[in-house]
Amino acid sequence: VHLIPVNPVREDGLNPKSRKRIMPDLLTEPPAIDPVYEAQVYCNIPSIAERSMEGHAPHYFKLVSVQVLIRHGDRYPLYAIPKTKRPDIDCMLVPSRKPSHPQLEAFIKHMSKGSAAQMDGSLSSLPHFPSHSLCEMGELTQTGIVQHLRNGQLLREIYINKHKLLPGDWTAKQLYLETTGKSRTLQSALALLYTFLPDFDWKKINMRHQWSTIFCSGSCDCPMRNHYLEEEQRRQYSLRVKNSDLEKIYVDMAKIVGIPTRQLRASNPIDSLLCYFCHNVSFPCTKAGCIGMEHFKVIKRHQLEDERERQEKKLYFLYALLATHPLLNQTVNRLQRIAEGKKEEVFVLYSAHDVTLSPVLSALGITEARFPRFAARLVFELWQDGKRPKEHFIRILYNGADVTFQTSFCKDHYKRSSKPMCPLEKFVNFVKRDMFLIFNSTSYYDACHRKAL
């Protein structure tokens, strides 16, 4: 619910008539980070129906395009804690097992008929759904499939049923689908597509393969991007070394599993522990003891502190601007073509990873956003003003929340505008020009090859 003050409110939070403070001073410190709550948000276990702000606009606006960037759903860990039994999680799809979805059984049947789809390169050899009784490393779980069946259903209700974005006889040209070459991203895309366009014709599916996790396509040569990433990794290392609580926990865990501390750290235990946590499986034990919730909390708390410091220090932001420009540039070019009247690629789906979404959020200036949870979605909506058909606006939504006016390029516009969205040209100018100002450059190539001031 948006509460709109009747009297104008100045930037300093004072009402010019009553002179009363709108926002009282906080007398207490904001609540401390709760690592268990944040981990539950990250797991994104499907439960109650999600409320979302997608598709909201004044009645005279027409929705003309939607571009969706997703993170894959819940997966088995990419790393194992040495000398412990792997978490016992079944990656077979069983509709009677929770969490489930009313269309899970139909999804499994439809996926087994998918030989007619056009899949780029190595994608054609990947399975269309997870199917191992003990999950393989990095494999999508049933939870991950259900998360994206729910995403697709929610987007269908808004964009197809309400806004008629695609006609019943939609064609392959109206979709643009792209995924990295991992089974978990391909399967996440197919799960979302299945509930978005139920029982779709496989012949209309043309899935493109993106070899780069930052979707830089043919514009990946960027030495300064790599430089800032290395600097950011040094910052991460420095923060970790300074954290004595974290070091004690690693030493203790290493004793439990009987390996050197350095080897435990290298096995990235948080990735594995999150899987136990999200699936409500007991943490591993050995003869020397058990890894417990206290170990998990300290490591997760450090991860959250690292995210907070990353926002404050600008190294990751500089990396993010250069890492995401090719993808944002492709997005802007497509939006401009559609604004000019082209009817192709009106629905776009990029299926990606946390390392894809996180820099996009940072580059756009959405600093309040949480780290991408499993099955996170970032949506770009393009709207046409029915009263002035040449005028186009965008809305940006993250996990259903409208973050348009958190972006660096539209923060100021919000103070002056009566419309609940951002002029398309502001986004275009940001991607084509303003992204490079901090590098004292005028182009992506120049910013990639020149040291920032």
Salt bridges, closest charged atoms under 4 A:
GLU11 OE1 - LYS415 NZ 3.94
ASP12 OD2 - ARG10 NH2 2.50
GLU38 OE1 - ARG370 NE 2.72
GLU50 OE2 - ARG373 NH2 3.46
GLU50 OE1 - ARG377 NH1 3.36
GLU54 OE2 - ARG377 NE 2.83
ASP74 OD2 - HIS279 NE2 2.70
ASP90 OD2 - ARG97 NH1 3.28
GLU136 OE2 - HIS132 NE2 3.29
GLU139 OE2 - HIS132 ND1 2.92
ASP199 OD1 - HIS110 ND1 3.90
ASP221 OD2 - HIS449 NE2 3.75
GLU231 OE2 - ARG234 NH2 2.73
GLU232 OE2 - ARG235 NH2 2.79
GLU247 OE1 - ARG265 NH2 2.83
ASP252 OD2 - HIS295 NE2 2.73
ASP271 OD1 - ARG75 NH2 2.89
GLU294 OE2 - LYS297 NZ 3.43
ASP306 OD1 - ARG235 NH2 2.93
GLU309 OE2 - ARG235 NH1 2.90
GLU309 OE2 - LYS313 NZ 3.97
GLU345 OE1 - ARG334 NE 2.75
GLU345 OE1 - ARG337 NH2 3.61
ASP354 OD2 - ARG71 NH2 3.69
GLU381 OE1 - ARG395 NH1 2.85
ASP385 OD2 - LYS419 NZ 3.54
GLU391 OE2 - ARG388 NE 3.97
ASP402 OD2 - ARG395 NH2 3.07
ASP412 OD1 - LYS415 NZ 3.74
ASP434 OD1 - ARG433 NE 2.74
ASP446 OD2 - ARG450 NH2 3.19
